[in-house]
Amino acid sequence: MSDSGPRRLLPAGLSGGFVHYGAIWLATAALFLLSPVIAHGSTNSSALLSMIPFAAVLALASVGQMFVIRQGGLDLSVPGMMSLAAVLVTQLPNGQDGRLWEALLLALVVGLVVGIGNGVIITVLGVTPLVATLGTNALLYGFIYEYTGGHLAASAAPALTNFVSGRVLGIPVTAVIDVILLVAVSLFLRKTLIGRRFELVGASPTAARALGLSVTRYQIGSYIAAALAYTAAGVILAGYVTTPSLTTGDAYLLPTIVAVILGGTALGRGSGSVVATAVGALFLQQLDQLVLTLGSTAATQNLIQAVILAVGMGARNARWRLLLGRYGKRMREPEALALPVRVDPPPEAGLGGPAVSGVSEVST
């Protein structure tokens, strides 16, 4: 039997792009349709306007995590980097707009240094990403407590708060910024030479080396891009909440990983979608809002996220083509196992044998 049979049983796009990237779109649409049924008011205008900025922050941080995961790594320095960025843009200006640009520049420089440090430690020194980024996260928190003395009394500068809380045509400016950045990153990865090489290195480092590409350079670049994304997310979060805590980034470690998995990126290297990752972040944020509306605790949120991570990884790693192919094979077994029928030719054919009507003899 040709291999085309099982393939025709698969709906268009199911094996490949749809399962990896399209399923999260359907899940998000279903969540928004079911939310008002489960919890009245969870999708009204005020609820959505309060949820979207946090979804934008999570989407930005998740895309940074996606860069690292696509290169076979895992970044656990998300909380420390986001918290440090939030502390710098609130503590340094101390509520004054005049020093805001200085604080933003310092936060970006620190993010750049942290990204380079993570990349070099992992790729050059050969330290496991889990250990390296976990150590970096501890160092960042140590610096935060040393810098602030254990308490943060300052608030975000009014210019930052007004900008982050603003709206464009009724849409939160955080969402507009997020869409612009995500579209730009997606186009960069798909349309530029550097972006396509980055994808090649993530998909197959061996093939990239055979083509003469510097795998180390692109892997370090992924940690730099991730750290800058966490920095931007921390700055936006600080401006929106006005008075962030010293550990404001703690709530974003697991969700960034879950959003990447829901977006169709496999842990341990491979392809990924920036847009699908952002949709995964939107799904998680709306789910969190639904859970809070129902009166559940933060512990319940973490449990749900852990379950989603397990289910998402199972669905992502399932051998859909093989499973559906086997199902199609079972559906066709009666036809495939039917024994061939031999019908004797009629006498007028001159080959002898009795004339038959229907089935004359079954060959074995």
Contacts in CASP RR format, 6 or more apart in sequence:
PFRMAT RR
TARGET T0000
AUTHOR 0000-0000-0000
METHOD contacts of the structure
MODEL  1
MSDSGPRRLLPAGLSGGFVHYGAIWLATAALFLLSPVIAHGSTNSSALLS
MIPFAAVLALASVGQMFVIRQGGLDLSVPGMMSLAAVLVTQLPNGQDGRL
WEALLLALVVGLVVGIGNGVIITVLGVTPLVATLGTNALLYGFIYEYTGG
HLAASAAPALTNFVSGRVLGIPVTAVIDVILLVAVSLFLRKTLIGRRFEL
VGASPTAARALGLSVTRYQIGSYIAAALAYTAAGVILAGYVTTPSLTTGD
AYLLPTIVAVILGGTALGRGSGSVVATAVGALFLQQLDQLVLTLGSTAAT
QNLIQAVILAVGMGARNARWRLLLGRYGKRMREPEALALPVRVDPPPEAG
LGGPAVSGVSEVST
1 336 0 8 1.000
6 321 0 8 1.000
6 324 0 8 1.000
6 325 0 8 1.000
6 328 0 8 1.000
6 329 0 8 1.000
7 15 0 8 1.000
7 321 0 8 1.000
9 324 0 8 1.000
9 325 0 8 1.000
9 327 0 8 1.000
9 328 0 8 1.000
9 331 0 8 1.000
10 320 0 8 1.000
10 321 0 8 1.000
10 324 0 8 1.000
10 325 0 8 1.000
11 18 0 8 1.000
12 18 0 8 1.000
13 19 0 8 1.000
14 320 0 8 1.000
14 324 0 8 1.000
15 320 0 8 1.000
15 321 0 8 1.000
15 324 0 8 1.000
16 320 0 8 1.000
19 315 0 8 1.000
19 316 0 8 1.000
19 320 0 8 1.000
20 263 0 8 1.000
20 264 0 8 1.000
20 271 0 8 1.000
20 272 0 8 1.000
20 273 0 8 1.000
20 276 0 8 1.000
20 316 0 8 1.000
21 263 0 8 1.000
21 264 0 8 1.000
21 272 0 8 1.000
21 273 0 8 1.000
21 275 0 8 1.000
21 276 0 8 1.000
22 276 0 8 1.000
23 315 0 8 1.000
24 262 0 8 1.000
24 263 0 8 1.000
24 264 0 8 1.000
24 276 0 8 1.000
24 279 0 8 1.000
24 280 0 8 1.000
24 283 0 8 1.000
25 276 0 8 1.000
25 279 0 8 1.000
27 262 0 8 1.000
27 283 0 8 1.000
28 279 0 8 1.000
28 280 0 8 1.000
28 282 0 8 1.000
28 283 0 8 1.000
28 286 0 8 1.000
31 283 0 8 1.000
31 286 0 8 1.000
31 287 0 8 1.000
31 290 0 8 1.000
32 43 0 8 1.000
32 286 0 8 1.000
35 42 0 8 1.000
35 43 0 8 1.000
35 286 0 8 1.000
35 290 0 8 1.000
36 42 0 8 1.000
36 43 0 8 1.000
38 290 0 8 1.000
38 294 0 8 1.000
39 290 0 8 1.000
39 293 0 8 1.000
39 294 0 8 1.000
41 47 0 8 1.000
41 293 0 8 1.000
42 289 0 8 1.000
42 290 0 8 1.000
42 293 0 8 1.000
47 289 0 8 1.000
47 293 0 8 1.000
49 172 0 8 1.000
51 285 0 8 1.000
51 286 0 8 1.000
51 289 0 8 1.000
52 171 0 8 1.000
52 172 0 8 1.000
52 174 0 8 1.000
52 175 0 8 1.000
53 164 0 8 1.000
53 172 0 8 1.000
53 174 0 8 1.000
53 175 0 8 1.000
53 236 0 8 1.000
53 240 0 8 1.000
54 237 0 8 1.000
54 240 0 8 1.000
54 285 0 8 1.000
55 175 0 8 1.000
55 281 0 8 1.000
55 282 0 8 1.000
55 285 0 8 1.000
55 286 0 8 1.000
56 172 0 8 1.000
56 174 0 8 1.000
56 175 0 8 1.000
56 177 0 8 1.000
56 178 0 8 1.000
56 236 0 8 1.000
57 174 0 8 1.000
57 233 0 8 1.000
57 234 0 8 1.000
57 236 0 8 1.000
57 237 0 8 1.000
57 240 0 8 1.000
57 252 0 8 1.000
58 233 0 8 1.000
58 252 0 8 1.000
58 255 0 8 1.000
58 256 0 8 1.000
58 259 0 8 1.000
58 281 0 8 1.000
58 284 0 8 1.000
58 285 0 8 1.000
59 178 0 8 1.000
59 182 0 8 1.000
59 259 0 8 1.000
59 277 0 8 1.000
59 278 0 8 1.000
59 280 0 8 1.000
59 281 0 8 1.000
59 282 0 8 1.000
60 178 0 8 1.000
60 181 0 8 1.000
60 182 0 8 1.000
60 229 0 8 1.000
60 232 0 8 1.000
60 233 0 8 1.000
60 236 0 8 1.000
61 78 0 8 1.000
61 82 0 8 1.000
61 229 0 8 1.000
61 230 0 8 1.000
61 233 0 8 1.000
61 234 0 8 1.000
61 252 0 8 1.000
61 256 0 8 1.000
62 255 0 8 1.000
62 256 0 8 1.000
62 259 0 8 1.000
62 260 0 8 1.000
62 277 0 8 1.000
62 278 0 8 1.000
62 280 0 8 1.000
62 281 0 8 1.000
63 182 0 8 1.000
63 185 0 8 1.000
63 229 0 8 1.000
63 274 0 8 1.000
63 277 0 8 1.000
63 278 0 8 1.000
64 75 0 8 1.000
64 225 0 8 1.000
64 226 0 8 1.000
64 229 0 8 1.000
64 230 0 8 1.000
64 256 0 8 1.000
65 75 0 8 1.000
65 78 0 8 1.000
65 226 0 8 1.000
65 256 0 8 1.000
65 257 0 8 1.000
65 259 0 8 1.000
65 260 0 8 1.000
66 260 0 8 1.000
66 265 0 8 1.000
66 272 0 8 1.000
66 274 0 8 1.000
66 277 0 8 1.000
67 221 0 8 1.000
67 222 0 8 1.000
67 223 0 8 1.000
67 225 0 8 1.000
67 226 0 8 1.000
67 229 0 8 1.000
68 74 0 8 1.000
68 75 0 8 1.000
68 129 0 8 1.000
68 222 0 8 1.000
68 223 0 8 1.000
68 226 0 8 1.000
69 257 0 8 1.000
69 260 0 8 1.000
69 265 0 8 1.000
69 267 0 8 1.000
69 268 0 8 1.000
69 269 0 8 1.000
70 199 0 8 1.000
70 202 0 8 1.000
70 222 0 8 1.000
70 265 0 8 1.000
70 269 0 8 1.000
70 270 0 8 1.000
70 271 0 8 1.000
70 272 0 8 1.000
71 201 0 8 1.000
71 202 0 8 1.000
71 218 0 8 1.000
71 219 0 8 1.000
71 222 0 8 1.000
71 269 0 8 1.000
72 129 0 8 1.000
72 202 0 8 1.000
72 267 0 8 1.000
72 268 0 8 1.000
72 269 0 8 1.000
72 270 0 8 1.000
73 122 0 8 1.000
73 129 0 8 1.000
73 268 0 8 1.000
73 269 0 8 1.000
74 129 0 8 1.000
74 130 0 8 1.000
74 133 0 8 1.000
74 257 0 8 1.000
74 267 0 8 1.000
74 268 0 8 1.000
75 118 0 8 1.000
75 129 0 8 1.000
75 133 0 8 1.000
75 223 0 8 1.000
75 226 0 8 1.000
76 130 0 8 1.000
76 133 0 8 1.000
76 134 0 8 1.000
76 136 0 8 1.000
76 137 0 8 1.000
76 253 0 8 1.000
77 114 0 8 1.000
77 118 0 8 1.000
77 133 0 8 1.000
77 134 0 8 1.000
77 135 0 8 1.000
77 136 0 8 1.000
77 137 0 8 1.000
77 140 0 8 1.000
77 227 0 8 1.000
77 230 0 8 1.000
78 137 0 8 1.000
78 230 0 8 1.000
78 249 0 8 1.000
78 252 0 8 1.000
78 253 0 8 1.000
78 256 0 8 1.000
79 137 0 8 1.000
79 141 0 8 1.000
79 247 0 8 1.000
79 249 0 8 1.000
79 250 0 8 1.000
79 252 0 8 1.000
79 253 0 8 1.000
80 137 0 8 1.000
80 140 0 8 1.000
80 141 0 8 1.000
80 144 0 8 1.000
80 230 0 8 1.000
80 249 0 8 1.000
81 111 0 8 1.000
81 114 0 8 1.000
81 137 0 8 1.000
81 140 0 8 1.000
81 227 0 8 1.000
81 230 0 8 1.000
81 231 0 8 1.000
81 234 0 8 1.000
82 230 0 8 1.000
82 231 0 8 1.000
82 233 0 8 1.000
82 234 0 8 1.000
82 237 0 8 1.000
82 248 0 8 1.000
82 249 0 8 1.000
82 252 0 8 1.000
83 140 0 8 1.000
83 141 0 8 1.000
83 144 0 8 1.000
83 234 0 8 1.000
83 244 0 8 1.000
83 245 0 8 1.000
83 246 0 8 1.000
83 247 0 8 1.000
83 248 0 8 1.000
83 249 0 8 1.000
83 250 0 8 1.000
84 107 0 8 1.000
84 110 0 8 1.000
84 140 0 8 1.000
84 143 0 8 1.000
84 144 0 8 1.000
85 107 0 8 1.000
85 110 0 8 1.000
85 111 0 8 1.000
85 230 0 8 1.000
85 231 0 8 1.000
85 232 0 8 1.000
85 233 0 8 1.000
85 234 0 8 1.000
85 235 0 8 1.000
85 238 0 8 1.000
86 234 0 8 1.000
86 235 0 8 1.000
86 237 0 8 1.000
86 238 0 8 1.000
86 244 0 8 1.000
86 248 0 8 1.000
86 249 0 8 1.000
87 144 0 8 1.000
87 147 0 8 1.000
87 148 0 8 1.000
87 152 0 8 1.000
87 238 0 8 1.000
87 244 0 8 1.000
87 246 0 8 1.000
88 103 0 8 1.000
88 106 0 8 1.000
88 107 0 8 1.000
88 110 0 8 1.000
89 100 0 8 1.000
89 103 0 8 1.000
89 104 0 8 1.000
89 107 0 8 1.000
89 156 0 8 1.000
89 157 0 8 1.000
89 160 0 8 1.000
89 234 0 8 1.000
89 235 0 8 1.000
89 238 0 8 1.000
89 239 0 8 1.000
90 152 0 8 1.000
90 154 0 8 1.000
90 155 0 8 1.000
90 156 0 8 1.000
90 157 0 8 1.000
90 238 0 8 1.000
90 243 0 8 1.000
90 244 0 8 1.000
91 147 0 8 1.000
91 148 0 8 1.000
91 152 0 8 1.000
91 154 0 8 1.000
92 99 0 8 1.000
92 102 0 8 1.000
92 103 0 8 1.000
92 106 0 8 1.000
93 99 0 8 1.000
93 100 0 8 1.000
93 102 0 8 1.000
93 103 0 8 1.000
93 154 0 8 1.000
93 156 0 8 1.000
93 157 0 8 1.000
93 160 0 8 1.000
94 154 0 8 1.000
95 154 0 8 1.000
95 155 0 8 1.000
95 156 0 8 1.000
95 157 0 8 1.000
95 158 0 8 1.000
96 157 0 8 1.000
97 157 0 8 1.000
97 158 0 8 1.000
97 159 0 8 1.000
98 157 0 8 1.000
99 157 0 8 1.000
100 157 0 8 1.000
100 159 0 8 1.000
100 160 0 8 1.000
103 157 0 8 1.000
104 235 0 8 1.000
107 231 0 8 1.000
107 235 0 8 1.000
108 228 0 8 1.000
108 231 0 8 1.000
110 231 0 8 1.000
111 227 0 8 1.000
111 228 0 8 1.000
111 230 0 8 1.000
111 231 0 8 1.000
112 224 0 8 1.000
112 227 0 8 1.000
112 228 0 8 1.000
114 136 0 8 1.000
114 140 0 8 1.000
114 227 0 8 1.000
115 220 0 8 1.000
115 221 0 8 1.000
115 223 0 8 1.000
115 224 0 8 1.000
115 226 0 8 1.000
115 227 0 8 1.000
115 228 0 8 1.000
116 220 0 8 1.000
116 223 0 8 1.000
116 224 0 8 1.000
117 136 0 8 1.000
117 223 0 8 1.000
118 132 0 8 1.000
118 133 0 8 1.000
118 136 0 8 1.000
118 223 0 8 1.000
118 226 0 8 1.000
118 227 0 8 1.000
119 132 0 8 1.000
119 219 0 8 1.000
119 220 0 8 1.000
119 221 0 8 1.000
119 223 0 8 1.000
119 224 0 8 1.000
120 220 0 8 1.000
121 127 0 8 1.000
121 132 0 8 1.000
121 136 0 8 1.000
122 128 0 8 1.000
122 129 0 8 1.000
122 132 0 8 1.000
122 133 0 8 1.000
122 219 0 8 1.000
122 223 0 8 1.000
123 216 0 8 1.000
123 219 0 8 1.000
123 220 0 8 1.000
124 216 0 8 1.000
141 247 0 8 1.000
144 246 0 8 1.000
145 246 0 8 1.000
148 246 0 8 1.000
150 246 0 8 1.000
151 246 0 8 1.000
152 243 0 8 1.000
152 244 0 8 1.000
152 245 0 8 1.000
152 246 0 8 1.000
154 243 0 8 1.000
155 161 0 8 1.000
155 242 0 8 1.000
155 243 0 8 1.000
156 238 0 8 1.000
156 239 0 8 1.000
156 242 0 8 1.000
156 243 0 8 1.000
156 244 0 8 1.000
160 235 0 8 1.000
160 238 0 8 1.000
160 239 0 8 1.000
161 239 0 8 1.000
161 240 0 8 1.000
161 242 0 8 1.000
163 173 0 8 1.000
164 173 0 8 1.000
164 174 0 8 1.000
164 236 0 8 1.000
164 239 0 8 1.000
164 240 0 8 1.000
165 172 0 8 1.000
165 173 0 8 1.000
165 239 0 8 1.000
165 240 0 8 1.000
166 172 0 8 1.000
166 173 0 8 1.000
167 173 0 8 1.000
168 176 0 8 1.000
174 236 0 8 1.000
174 240 0 8 1.000
177 236 0 8 1.000
178 278 0 8 1.000
181 232 0 8 1.000
182 274 0 8 1.000
182 275 0 8 1.000
182 278 0 8 1.000
185 274 0 8 1.000
186 273 0 8 1.000
186 274 0 8 1.000
186 275 0 8 1.000
188 194 0 8 1.000
188 195 0 8 1.000
189 195 0 8 1.000
189 196 0 8 1.000
189 198 0 8 1.000
189 199 0 8 1.000
189 274 0 8 1.000
190 196 0 8 1.000
197 208 0 8 1.000
197 213 0 8 1.000
197 218 0 8 1.000
198 218 0 8 1.000
198 222 0 8 1.000
199 271 0 8 1.000
200 207 0 8 1.000
200 208 0 8 1.000
200 211 0 8 1.000
200 213 0 8 1.000
201 208 0 8 1.000
201 213 0 8 1.000
201 215 0 8 1.000
201 218 0 8 1.000
201 219 0 8 1.000
202 208 0 8 1.000
202 218 0 8 1.000
202 269 0 8 1.000
202 270 0 8 1.000
203 269 0 8 1.000
203 270 0 8 1.000
203 271 0 8 1.000
205 215 0 8 1.000
205 269 0 8 1.000
208 215 0 8 1.000
208 218 0 8 1.000
209 215 0 8 1.000
233 252 0 8 1.000
234 244 0 8 1.000
234 248 0 8 1.000
234 249 0 8 1.000
237 244 0 8 1.000
237 248 0 8 1.000
237 249 0 8 1.000
238 244 0 8 1.000
238 248 0 8 1.000
241 248 0 8 1.000
254 302 0 8 1.000
254 305 0 8 1.000
254 306 0 8 1.000
254 309 0 8 1.000
255 281 0 8 1.000
255 284 0 8 1.000
255 305 0 8 1.000
256 281 0 8 1.000
257 309 0 8 1.000
258 284 0 8 1.000
258 305 0 8 1.000
258 308 0 8 1.000
258 309 0 8 1.000
259 277 0 8 1.000
259 278 0 8 1.000
259 280 0 8 1.000
259 281 0 8 1.000
259 283 0 8 1.000
259 284 0 8 1.000
260 277 0 8 1.000
261 267 0 8 1.000
261 309 0 8 1.000
261 312 0 8 1.000
261 313 0 8 1.000
261 316 0 8 1.000
262 276 0 8 1.000
262 277 0 8 1.000
262 279 0 8 1.000
262 280 0 8 1.000
262 283 0 8 1.000
262 284 0 8 1.000
262 308 0 8 1.000
262 312 0 8 1.000
263 272 0 8 1.000
263 273 0 8 1.000
263 276 0 8 1.000
263 277 0 8 1.000
263 279 0 8 1.000
263 280 0 8 1.000
264 272 0 8 1.000
264 273 0 8 1.000
264 276 0 8 1.000
264 277 0 8 1.000
264 316 0 8 1.000
265 271 0 8 1.000
265 272 0 8 1.000
265 273 0 8 1.000
265 277 0 8 1.000
266 316 0 8 1.000
266 317 0 8 1.000
267 313 0 8 1.000
284 305 0 8 1.000
284 308 0 8 1.000
287 304 0 8 1.000
287 308 0 8 1.000
288 301 0 8 1.000
291 300 0 8 1.000
291 301 0 8 1.000
291 304 0 8 1.000
292 301 0 8 1.000
329 336 0 8 1.000
339 362 0 8 1.000
339 363 0 8 1.000
339 364 0 8 1.000
340 363 0 8 1.000
341 359 0 8 1.000
341 362 0 8 1.000
341 363 0 8 1.000
342 360 0 8 1.000
342 361 0 8 1.000
342 362 0 8 1.000
342 363 0 8 1.000
343 356 0 8 1.000
343 358 0 8 1.000
343 359 0 8 1.000
343 360 0 8 1.000
344 352 0 8 1.000
344 353 0 8 1.000
344 354 0 8 1.000
344 355 0 8 1.000
344 356 0 8 1.000
344 360 0 8 1.000
344 361 0 8 1.000
345 351 0 8 1.000
345 352 0 8 1.000
345 353 0 8 1.000
346 355 0 8 1.000
346 356 0 8 1.000
347 353 0 8 1.000
347 354 0 8 1.000
347 355 0 8 1.000
354 360 0 8 1.000
END
